Amino acid sequence: MAKLAAADRKQISSKSYAFPKERKEPLENAAHVRNAVARFNQVEGVSEAEKDAAWKRITAAAKKFNVELNESSRKELKASPKK
């Protein structure tokens, strides 16, 4: 997946991010959705409510882009290892 340039990232609507307030994890296509799921537990500085809302946005984007999720909830995601 190609990395988004800063200019491209600024053009994406806040509504098209899993975490819109922080503008983290864009959900513009299937590759972005898969990446958002893979990196979900790496996002820091967000509340549990924001994580719940982000998961809802991710599942909606997955449905839109025909991405099959193996997890039925965000709690099923593997925890990221601590550094």
PDB file as gemmi writes it, atoms N, CA and C in Angstrom:
CRYST1    1.000    1.000    1.000  90.00  90.00  90.00 P 1                      
ATOM      1  N   MET A   1       0.843  -1.173   0.000  1.00  0.00           N  
ATOM      2  CA  MET A   1       0.000   0.000   0.000  1.00  0.00           C  
ATOM      3  C   MET A   1       0.887   1.235   0.000  1.00  0.00           C  
ATOM      4  N   ALA A   2       0.569   2.174  -0.860  1.00  0.00           N  
ATOM      5  CA  ALA A   2       1.335   3.410  -0.935  1.00  0.00           C  
ATOM      6  C   ALA A   2       0.997   4.304   0.247  1.00  0.00           C  
ATOM      7  N   LYS A   3       2.017   4.947   0.772  1.00  0.00           N  
ATOM      8  CA  LYS A   3       1.818   5.858   1.883  1.00  0.00           C  
ATOM      9  C   LYS A   3       1.190   7.143   1.361  1.00  0.00           C  
ATOM     10  N   LEU A   4       0.258   7.694   2.121  1.00  0.00           N  
ATOM     11  CA  LEU A   4      -0.377   8.944   1.719  1.00  0.00           C  
ATOM     12  C   LEU A   4       0.561  10.114   1.970  1.00  0.00           C  
ATOM     13  N   ALA A   5       0.680  10.974   0.979  1.00  0.00           N  
ATOM     14  CA  ALA A   5       1.458  12.193   1.148  1.00  0.00           C  
ATOM     15  C   ALA A   5       0.670  13.136   2.050  1.00  0.00           C  
ATOM     16  N   ALA A   6       1.368  14.052   2.715  1.00  0.00           N  
ATOM     17  CA  ALA A   6       0.713  14.982   3.631  1.00  0.00           C  
ATOM     18  C   ALA A   6      -0.382  15.776   2.929  1.00  0.00           C  
ATOM     19  N   ALA A   7      -0.142  16.195   1.713  1.00  0.00           N  
ATOM     20  CA  ALA A   7      -1.143  16.967   0.967  1.00  0.00           C  
ATOM     21  C   ALA A   7      -2.375  16.116   0.678  1.00  0.00           C  
ATOM     22  N   ASP A   8      -2.158  14.858   0.316  1.00  0.00           N  
ATOM     23  CA  ASP A   8      -3.279  13.951   0.051  1.00  0.00           C  
ATOM     24  C   ASP A   8      -4.074  13.686   1.327  1.00  0.00           C  
ATOM     25  N   ARG A   9      -3.364  13.520   2.428  1.00  0.00           N  
ATOM     26  CA  ARG A   9      -4.000  13.247   3.711  1.00  0.00           C  
ATOM     27  C   ARG A   9      -4.896  14.418   4.127  1.00  0.00           C  
ATOM     28  N   LYS A  10      -4.449  15.641   3.856  1.00  0.00           N  
ATOM     29  CA  LYS A  10      -5.228  16.827   4.224  1.00  0.00           C  
ATOM     30  C   LYS A  10      -6.517  16.937   3.412  1.00  0.00           C  
ATOM     31  N   GLN A  11      -6.538  16.364   2.221  1.00  0.00           N  
ATOM     32  CA  GLN A  11      -7.717  16.447   1.368  1.00  0.00           C  
ATOM     33  C   GLN A  11      -8.795  15.432   1.749  1.00  0.00           C  
ATOM     34  N   ILE A  12      -8.447  14.459   2.556  1.00  0.00           N  
ATOM     35  CA  ILE A  12      -9.422  13.450   2.977  1.00  0.00           C  
ATOM     36  C   ILE A  12     -10.310  14.055   4.061  1.00  0.00           C  
ATOM     37  N   SER A  13     -11.595  13.895   3.914  1.00  0.00           N  
ATOM     38  CA  SER A  13     -12.557  14.381   4.903  1.00  0.00           C  
ATOM     39  C   SER A  13     -12.312  13.698   6.249  1.00  0.00           C  
ATOM     40  N   SER A  14     -12.511  14.427   7.321  1.00  0.00           N  
ATOM     41  CA  SER A  14     -12.356  13.851   8.660  1.00  0.00           C  
ATOM     42  C   SER A  14     -13.255  12.641   8.851  1.00  0.00           C  
ATOM     43  N   LYS A  15     -14.403  12.642   8.181  1.00  0.00           N  
ATOM     44  CA  LYS A  15     -15.346  11.526   8.297  1.00  0.00           C  
ATOM     45  C   LYS A  15     -14.801  10.237   7.696  1.00  0.00           C  
ATOM     46  N   SER A  16     -13.733  10.346   6.915  1.00  0.00           N  
ATOM     47  CA  SER A  16     -13.160   9.176   6.260  1.00  0.00           C  
ATOM     48  C   SER A  16     -11.996   8.570   7.033  1.00  0.00           C  
ATOM     49  N   TYR A  17     -11.915   8.877   8.311  1.00  0.00           N  
ATOM     50  CA  TYR A  17     -10.891   8.313   9.185  1.00  0.00           C  
ATOM     51  C   TYR A  17     -11.559   7.463  10.260  1.00  0.00           C  
ATOM     52  N   ALA A  18     -10.873   6.432  10.698  1.00  0.00           N  
ATOM     53  CA  ALA A  18     -11.391   5.639  11.810  1.00  0.00           C  
ATOM     54  C   ALA A  18     -11.448   6.505  13.067  1.00  0.00           C  
ATOM     55  N   PHE A  19     -10.444   7.333  13.249  1.00  0.00           N  
ATOM     56  CA  PHE A  19     -10.359   8.257  14.382  1.00  0.00           C  
ATOM     57  C   PHE A  19     -10.357   9.676  13.816  1.00  0.00           C  
ATOM     58  N   PRO A  20     -11.535  10.243  13.541  1.00  0.00           N  
ATOM     59  CA  PRO A  20     -11.609  11.519  12.823  1.00  0.00           C  
ATOM     60  C   PRO A  20     -11.017  12.710  13.571  1.00  0.00           C  
ATOM     61  N   LYS A  21     -11.198  12.779  14.882  1.00  0.00           N  
ATOM     62  CA  LYS A  21     -10.677  13.917  15.635  1.00  0.00           C  
ATOM     63  C   LYS A  21      -9.149  13.962  15.549  1.00  0.00           C  
ATOM     64  N   GLU A  22      -8.537  12.806  15.596  1.00  0.00           N  
ATOM     65  CA  GLU A  22      -7.080  12.698  15.541  1.00  0.00           C  
ATOM     66  C   GLU A  22      -6.565  12.573  14.107  1.00  0.00           C  
ATOM     67  N   ARG A  23      -7.504  12.347  13.162  1.00  0.00           N  
ATOM     68  CA  ARG A  23      -7.182  12.114  11.752  1.00  0.00           C  
ATOM     69  C   ARG A  23      -6.192  10.948  11.619  1.00  0.00           C  
ATOM     70  N   LYS A  24      -6.544   9.847  12.306  1.00  0.00           N  
ATOM     71  CA  LYS A  24      -5.717   8.639  12.271  1.00  0.00           C  
ATOM     72  C   LYS A  24      -6.468   7.525  11.571  1.00  0.00           C  
ATOM     73  N   GLU A  25      -5.768   6.740  10.825  1.00  0.00           N  
ATOM     74  CA  GLU A  25      -6.274   5.557  10.122  1.00  0.00           C  
ATOM     75  C   GLU A  25      -7.345   5.901   9.082  1.00  0.00           C  
ATOM     76  N   PRO A  26      -6.903   6.387   7.911  1.00  0.00           N  
ATOM     77  CA  PRO A  26      -7.863   6.680   6.839  1.00  0.00           C  
ATOM     78  C   PRO A  26      -8.563   5.411   6.359  1.00  0.00           C  
ATOM     79  N   LEU A  27      -9.785   5.596   5.878  1.00  0.00           N  
ATOM     80  CA  LEU A  27     -10.602   4.461   5.419  1.00  0.00           C  
ATOM     81  C   LEU A  27     -11.076   4.722   3.992  1.00  0.00           C  
ATOM     82  N   GLU A  28     -10.150   5.049   3.109  1.00  0.00           N  
ATOM     83  CA  GLU A  28     -10.478   5.448   1.746  1.00  0.00           C  
ATOM     84  C   GLU A  28     -10.648   4.299   0.763  1.00  0.00           C  
ATOM     85  N   ASN A  29     -10.129   3.121   1.110  1.00  0.00           N  
ATOM     86  CA  ASN A  29     -10.220   1.975   0.206  1.00  0.00           C  
ATOM     87  C   ASN A  29      -9.984   0.691   1.009  1.00  0.00           C  
ATOM     88  N   ALA A  30     -10.067  -0.436   0.342  1.00  0.00           N  
ATOM     89  CA  ALA A  30      -9.932  -1.729   1.026  1.00  0.00           C  
ATOM     90  C   ALA A  30      -8.578  -1.876   1.722  1.00  0.00           C  
ATOM     91  N   ALA A  31      -7.522  -1.425   1.073  1.00  0.00           N  
ATOM     92  CA  ALA A  31      -6.190  -1.536   1.680  1.00  0.00           C  
ATOM     93  C   ALA A  31      -6.103  -0.717   2.965  1.00  0.00           C  
ATOM     94  N   HIS A  32      -6.698   0.467   2.956  1.00  0.00           N  
ATOM     95  CA  HIS A  32      -6.702   1.297   4.163  1.00  0.00           C  
ATOM     96  C   HIS A  32      -7.511   0.649   5.277  1.00  0.00           C  
ATOM     97  N   VAL A  33      -8.604   0.017   4.924  1.00  0.00           N  
ATOM     98  CA  VAL A  33      -9.422  -0.656   5.935  1.00  0.00           C  
ATOM     99  C   VAL A  33      -8.630  -1.789   6.577  1.00  0.00           C  
ATOM    100  N   ARG A  34      -7.987  -2.600   5.767  1.00  0.00           N  
ATOM    101  CA  ARG A  34      -7.179  -3.706   6.315  1.00  0.00           C  
ATOM    102  C   ARG A  34      -6.054  -3.161   7.193  1.00  0.00           C  
ATOM    103  N   ASN A  35      -5.441  -2.061   6.784  1.00  0.00           N  
ATOM    104  CA  ASN A  35      -4.369  -1.444   7.561  1.00  0.00           C  
ATOM    105  C   ASN A  35      -4.904  -0.888   8.887  1.00  0.00           C  
ATOM    106  N   ALA A  36      -6.090  -0.289   8.856  1.00  0.00           N  
ATOM    107  CA  ALA A  36      -6.685   0.255  10.078  1.00  0.00           C  
ATOM    108  C   ALA A  36      -6.956  -0.857  11.087  1.00  0.00           C  
ATOM    109  N   VAL A  37      -7.395  -2.003  10.613  1.00  0.00           N  
ATOM    110  CA  VAL A  37      -7.632  -3.145  11.506  1.00  0.00           C  
ATOM    111  C   VAL A  37      -6.301  -3.630  12.081  1.00  0.00           C  
ATOM    112  N   ALA A  38      -5.295  -3.739  11.231  1.00  0.00           N  
ATOM    113  CA  ALA A  38      -3.996  -4.237  11.677  1.00  0.00           C  
ATOM    114  C   ALA A  38      -3.344  -3.308  12.701  1.00  0.00           C  
ATOM    115  N   ARG A  39      -3.568  -2.027  12.570  1.00  0.00           N  
ATOM    116  CA  ARG A  39      -2.929  -1.045  13.450  1.00  0.00           C  
ATOM    117  C   ARG A  39      -3.838  -0.536  14.565  1.00  0.00           C  
ATOM    118  N   PHE A  40      -5.028  -1.057  14.642  1.00  0.00           N  
ATOM    119  CA  PHE A  40      -6.021  -0.536  15.580  1.00  0.00           C  
ATOM    120  C   PHE A  40      -5.482  -0.397  17.002  1.00  0.00           C  
ATOM    121  N   ASN A  41      -4.855  -1.417  17.520  1.00  0.00           N  
ATOM    122  CA  ASN A  41      -4.369  -1.391  18.907  1.00  0.00           C  
ATOM    123  C   ASN A  41      -3.093  -0.573  19.088  1.00  0.00           C  
ATOM    124  N   GLN A  42      -2.560  -0.037  18.010  1.00  0.00           N  
ATOM    125  CA  GLN A  42      -1.372   0.802  18.119  1.00  0.00           C  
ATOM    126  C   GLN A  42      -1.719   2.280  18.286  1.00  0.00           C  
ATOM    127  N   VAL A  43      -2.969   2.631  18.076  1.00  0.00           N  
ATOM    128  CA  VAL A  43      -3.389   4.030  18.198  1.00  0.00           C  
ATOM    129  C   VAL A  43      -3.413   4.401  19.676  1.00  0.00           C  
ATOM    130  N   GLU A  44      -2.727   5.478  20.003  1.00  0.00           N  
ATOM    131  CA  GLU A  44      -2.637   5.927  21.390  1.00  0.00           C  
ATOM    132  C   GLU A  44      -3.352   7.257  21.560  1.00  0.00           C  
ATOM    133  N   GLY A  45      -3.701   7.572  22.785  1.00  0.00           N  
ATOM    134  CA  GLY A  45      -4.294   8.855  23.103  1.00  0.00           C  
ATOM    135  C   GLY A  45      -5.761   8.980  22.743  1.00  0.00           C  
ATOM    136  N   VAL A  46      -6.467   7.843  22.691  1.00  0.00           N  
ATOM    137  CA  VAL A  46      -7.898   7.869  22.405  1.00  0.00           C  
ATOM    138  C   VAL A  46      -8.637   7.124  23.511  1.00  0.00           C  
ATOM    139  N   SER A  47      -9.865   7.550  23.746  1.00  0.00           N  
ATOM    140  CA  SER A  47     -10.669   6.934  24.807  1.00  0.00           C  
ATOM    141  C   SER A  47     -11.291   5.628  24.324  1.00  0.00           C  
ATOM    142  N   GLU A  48     -11.850   4.891  25.263  1.00  0.00           N  
ATOM    143  CA  GLU A  48     -12.560   3.649  24.920  1.00  0.00           C  
ATOM    144  C   GLU A  48     -13.766   3.958  24.037  1.00  0.00           C  
ATOM    145  N   ALA A  49     -14.447   5.058  24.316  1.00  0.00           N  
ATOM    146  CA  ALA A  49     -15.598   5.457  23.493  1.00  0.00           C  
ATOM    147  C   ALA A  49     -15.154   5.759  22.065  1.00  0.00           C  
ATOM    148  N   GLU A  50     -14.011   6.419  21.920  1.00  0.00           N  
ATOM    149  CA  GLU A  50     -13.490   6.713  20.578  1.00  0.00           C  
ATOM    150  C   GLU A  50     -13.105   5.424  19.858  1.00  0.00           C  
ATOM    151  N   LYS A  51     -12.561   4.462  20.595  1.00  0.00           N  
ATOM    152  CA  LYS A  51     -12.216   3.170  19.986  1.00  0.00           C  
ATOM    153  C   LYS A  51     -13.470   2.441  19.521  1.00  0.00           C  
ATOM    154  N   ASP A  52     -14.526   2.484  20.339  1.00  0.00           N  
ATOM    155  CA  ASP A  52     -15.787   1.848  19.947  1.00  0.00           C  
ATOM    156  C   ASP A  52     -16.339   2.492  18.682  1.00  0.00           C  
ATOM    157  N   ALA A  53     -16.321   3.823  18.632  1.00  0.00           N  
ATOM    158  CA  ALA A  53     -16.826   4.545  17.454  1.00  0.00           C  
ATOM    159  C   ALA A  53     -15.955   4.258  16.236  1.00  0.00           C  
ATOM    160  N   ALA A  54     -14.651   4.189  16.436  1.00  0.00           N  
ATOM    161  CA  ALA A  54     -13.737   3.900  15.326  1.00  0.00           C  
ATOM    162  C   ALA A  54     -14.000   2.506  14.771  1.00  0.00           C  
ATOM    163  N   TRP A  55     -14.249   1.539  15.658  1.00  0.00           N  
ATOM    164  CA  TRP A  55     -14.521   0.179  15.199  1.00  0.00           C  
ATOM    165  C   TRP A  55     -15.782   0.148  14.343  1.00  0.00           C  
ATOM    166  N   LYS A  56     -16.791   0.917  14.731  1.00  0.00           N  
ATOM    167  CA  LYS A  56     -18.022   0.993  13.940  1.00  0.00           C  
ATOM    168  C   LYS A  56     -17.730   1.564  12.548  1.00  0.00           C  
ATOM    169  N   ARG A  57     -16.889   2.601  12.490  1.00  0.00           N  
ATOM    170  CA  ARG A  57     -16.523   3.181  11.186  1.00  0.00           C  
ATOM    171  C   ARG A  57     -15.729   2.184  10.351  1.00  0.00           C  
ATOM    172  N   ILE A  58     -14.850   1.432  11.004  1.00  0.00           N  
ATOM    173  CA  ILE A  58     -14.056   0.439  10.283  1.00  0.00           C  
ATOM    174  C   ILE A  58     -14.956  -0.654   9.722  1.00  0.00           C  
ATOM    175  N   THR A  59     -15.898  -1.147  10.530  1.00  0.00           N  
ATOM    176  CA  THR A  59     -16.773  -2.217  10.039  1.00  0.00           C  
ATOM    177  C   THR A  59     -17.664  -1.721   8.901  1.00  0.00           C  
ATOM    178  N   ALA A  60     -18.098  -0.475   8.976  1.00  0.00           N  
ATOM    179  CA  ALA A  60     -18.908   0.090   7.883  1.00  0.00           C  
ATOM    180  C   ALA A  60     -18.072   0.207   6.611  1.00  0.00           C  
ATOM    181  N   ALA A  61     -16.818   0.664   6.758  1.00  0.00           N  
ATOM    182  CA  ALA A  61     -15.938   0.782   5.594  1.00  0.00           C  
ATOM    183  C   ALA A  61     -15.599  -0.602   5.037  1.00  0.00           C  
ATOM    184  N   ALA A  62     -15.435  -1.587   5.913  1.00  0.00           N  
ATOM    185  CA  ALA A  62     -15.145  -2.949   5.455  1.00  0.00           C  
ATOM    186  C   ALA A  62     -16.296  -3.468   4.604  1.00  0.00           C  
ATOM    187  N   LYS A  63     -17.510  -3.212   5.051  1.00  0.00           N  
ATOM    188  CA  LYS A  63     -18.687  -3.630   4.294  1.00  0.00           C  
ATOM    189  C   LYS A  63     -18.721  -2.916   2.935  1.00  0.00           C  
ATOM    190  N   LYS A  64     -18.442  -1.619   2.953  1.00  0.00           N  
ATOM    191  CA  LYS A  64     -18.464  -0.807   1.727  1.00  0.00           C  
ATOM    192  C   LYS A  64     -17.450  -1.303   0.701  1.00  0.00           C  
ATOM    193  N   PHE A  65     -16.255  -1.669   1.171  1.00  0.00           N  
ATOM    194  CA  PHE A  65     -15.178  -2.079   0.265  1.00  0.00           C  
ATOM    195  C   PHE A  65     -15.019  -3.600   0.177  1.00  0.00           C  
ATOM    196  N   ASN A  66     -16.006  -4.343   0.670  1.00  0.00           N  
ATOM    197  CA  ASN A  66     -16.005  -5.812   0.617  1.00  0.00           C  
ATOM    198  C   ASN A  66     -14.765  -6.439   1.255  1.00  0.00           C  
ATOM    199  N   VAL A  67     -14.412  -5.927   2.415  1.00  0.00           N  
ATOM    200  CA  VAL A  67     -13.295  -6.478   3.183  1.00  0.00           C  
ATOM    201  C   VAL A  67     -13.875  -7.388   4.254  1.00  0.00           C  
ATOM    202  N   GLU A  68     -13.462  -8.636   4.250  1.00  0.00           N  
ATOM    203  CA  GLU A  68     -13.946  -9.586   5.239  1.00  0.00           C  
ATOM    204  C   GLU A  68     -13.150  -9.422   6.529  1.00  0.00           C  
ATOM    205  N   LEU A  69     -13.860  -9.186   7.621  1.00  0.00           N  
ATOM    206  CA  LEU A  69     -13.220  -9.084   8.926  1.00  0.00           C  
ATOM    207  C   LEU A  69     -13.365 -10.409   9.655  1.00  0.00           C  
ATOM    208  N   ASN A  70     -12.273 -10.878  10.231  1.00  0.00           N  
ATOM    209  CA  ASN A  70     -12.308 -12.113  11.006  1.00  0.00           C  
ATOM    210  C   ASN A  70     -12.761 -11.860  12.439  1.00  0.00           C  
ATOM    211  N   GLU A  71     -12.777 -10.595  12.840  1.00  0.00           N  
ATOM    212  CA  GLU A  71     -13.152 -10.215  14.189  1.00  0.00           C  
ATOM    213  C   GLU A  71     -14.563  -9.627  14.177  1.00  0.00           C  
ATOM    214  N   SER A  72     -15.371 -10.033  15.135  1.00  0.00           N  
ATOM    215  CA  SER A  72     -16.722  -9.472  15.212  1.00  0.00           C  
ATOM    216  C   SER A  72     -16.767  -8.256  16.124  1.00  0.00           C  
ATOM    217  N   SER A  73     -15.717  -8.060  16.909  1.00  0.00           N  
ATOM    218  CA  SER A  73     -15.630  -6.869  17.758  1.00  0.00           C  
ATOM    219  C   SER A  73     -14.164  -6.472  17.891  1.00  0.00           C  
ATOM    220  N   ARG A  74     -13.937  -5.262  18.319  1.00  0.00           N  
ATOM    221  CA  ARG A  74     -12.558  -4.783  18.468  1.00  0.00           C  
ATOM    222  C   ARG A  74     -11.834  -5.515  19.583  1.00  0.00           C  
ATOM    223  N   LYS A  75     -12.587  -6.071  20.490  1.00  0.00           N  
ATOM    224  CA  LYS A  75     -11.984  -6.802  21.617  1.00  0.00           C  
ATOM    225  C   LYS A  75     -11.331  -8.104  21.169  1.00  0.00           C  
ATOM    226  N   GLU A  76     -11.672  -8.562  19.969  1.00  0.00           N  
ATOM    227  CA  GLU A  76     -11.068  -9.778  19.442  1.00  0.00           C  
ATOM    228  C   GLU A  76      -9.718  -9.521  18.762  1.00  0.00           C  
ATOM    229  N   LEU A  77      -9.354  -8.263  18.595  1.00  0.00           N  
ATOM    230  CA  LEU A  77      -8.072  -7.930  17.974  1.00  0.00           C  
ATOM    231  C   LEU A  77      -6.957  -8.275  18.925  1.00  0.00           C  
ATOM    232  N   LYS A  78      -5.860  -8.744  18.382  1.00  0.00           N  
ATOM    233  CA  LYS A  78      -4.698  -9.065  19.204  1.00  0.00           C  
ATOM    234  C   LYS A  78      -4.114  -7.778  19.735  1.00  0.00           C  
ATOM    235  N   ALA A  79      -3.731  -7.803  21.006  1.00  0.00           N  
ATOM    236  CA  ALA A  79      -3.096  -6.640  21.622  1.00  0.00           C  
ATOM    237  C   ALA A  79      -1.713  -6.463  21.009  1.00  0.00           C  
ATOM    238  N   SER A  80      -1.341  -5.219  20.790  1.00  0.00           N  
ATOM    239  CA  SER A  80      -0.007  -4.963  20.240  1.00  0.00           C  
ATOM    240  C   SER A  80       1.013  -5.098  21.367  1.00  0.00           C  
ATOM    241  N   PRO A  81       2.181  -5.618  21.028  1.00  0.00           N  
ATOM    242  CA  PRO A  81       3.215  -5.792  22.068  1.00  0.00           C  
ATOM    243  C   PRO A  81       3.719  -4.442  22.562  1.00  0.00           C  
ATOM    244  N   LYS A  82       4.012  -4.360  23.823  1.00  0.00           N  
ATOM    245  CA  LYS A  82       4.567  -3.126  24.411  1.00  0.00           C  
ATOM    246  C   LYS A  82       6.019  -3.013  24.014  1.00  0.00           C  
ATOM    247  N   LYS A  83       6.427  -1.803  23.728  1.00  0.00           N  
ATOM    248  CA  LYS A  83       7.829  -1.556  23.338  1.00  0.00           C  
ATOM    249  C   LYS A  83       8.668  -1.247  24.547  1.00  0.00           C  
TER     250      LYS A  83                                                      
END                                                                             
